[in-house]
Amino acid sequence: MANCEGWPINCFDFDSAFLNSTLSDNEVIYLKQPKDFAEGDPKRRVFRLHKVLYRLKQGAKNWYDMLRKALEDLGFHHSEADHGVFWRDIAEGKVILAVHVDDCLIMAKSQDLLDKFKKEVNRKYKMTDLGAC
């Protein structure tokens, strides 16, 4: 679509994406104290995890749920055909976003519209702007 319409395409990457999401109260995960942590401490501790870490089974799902909510708050809708594709219609034009885990491809009618969107997203989640793709 962007190619047919001559729209600019940009890429960006969310910084530490999974660490932006949290575990709900019914998702209880405990971790053992690392082997060399607090050497000499006779007490062994168990830690409850509150943030999602990479490699947790529910990590990607929790991140997607938080990202989807944030994008919906910005006026985006997700595609029923592909839940990694979001779009927003505003007076200045349409913005389309394709997400794969923490990597994003964004297209819009103008570069100004892309820059405006990236600023809005960066207020919610830190990201690395990779510029034109």
N, C-alpha and C positions, 0 to 999 in steps of 0.2 A: 504494500500500500504506500509506504513512504517513498519507495523508488518511483512508483507510478505518478505520485503527486509532487515529487521533487522536494520532499520534506527532509530537514536535517535529522540525523540519527546520532545519538550520544550514548555512551556507556558509563556506568558507575558501579561501584562495589560497596556494599555495606561493610563497615569496620566491625569486626567481632560480632557478627550477626546473632549467633545463638546466645551470646552473653547478654543481649538486649531483652531476652524473654525470661520469664520466671516460671517456677513450678507452682501449680495450684496447691491448695491445702490438702487435696486428696491424693496428690502425687508425692509420696514420701520416699525419699532416697537417702540412705545413709552411706557414708564413706569411712573406711578405716583411716586411722592416723598414718601419715606417711612414715616409712621406716626410720628415716633420719631426722624426723621432725622433733624438736625439743629433746635432743639427746640427753640422757640422764634423768629425764622425768619418769619416775616409777609408775605413774598413772598412764594407762592406755586410754585414749579418748576415741569416741565415735562422733563424726560430724554429720549434721543434717544439711543436705544440699538445698539451697533456695533458688539458685540461678541455674539455668540450663547450660550444660557444657556440651562441646562437640563430642560425638560418638554415643551420646545417650539415645536410646531408641526413640524417645518422644521429643528430642531436640528440634528436629526439622519441623515437626507438626506445631510445636509451641511457637517457634519463630514465625511460621507462616500465619498462624492465627493472629499473632500480635501485629505483623506487617499488614495483613488484610484489614484489620480494625483501623490501623493508622491511615491506610489509604482511603478507606471508606469515610473516615473523618475529614479527609481532604476532598471528598466529593467523587471519589472513584467508584466504579462498579467492576466486578470481576466477570469474566466471560464464563458462561455455563459450559461451553465447549472445551475450554482450557483454563483451569483455575489459576494458572500462572500469568494470565493476560488480564490487564486492567485498563480501563479507559475512563476519560472524563471529558464531557462536553461543556465548554464555557463559551462566553461571548467571543473571546479571541480565537477560538477554534478547538479542535479535538487534540487531546494528549493520549497517547497509547504507550503503555508500559508492559514489557515482558520480563518476568522474573524467573530466574533459575537459582534456587537456594538464596545466595546473597549477591549474585551477579544480575545486573539489570541492563536492559536495552530500552531506550526511550526515544520516541519520535513525536513530532508535532509540526504544525504548520510553519512555525518560525523558531529561530534560535532563541529569541527573547522569551518565548513561551517555555522552551525547555529550561532555560536558566531560572525562570521564575519557579517552575516546579521543583528543580533541584534544591533551591533555597528552602522551599517549604518542607521538603523531605529531610533536609539536613538539620532543620530545627528539631525534628523528632528523633532522628537516628544519624549518628556520624557516618559519613560516607566518603569514599575517595572518588572524585570526579575524574574519569578517564578520557573525557572529551569526545570528539568525533570518532565514530567507528569506521 
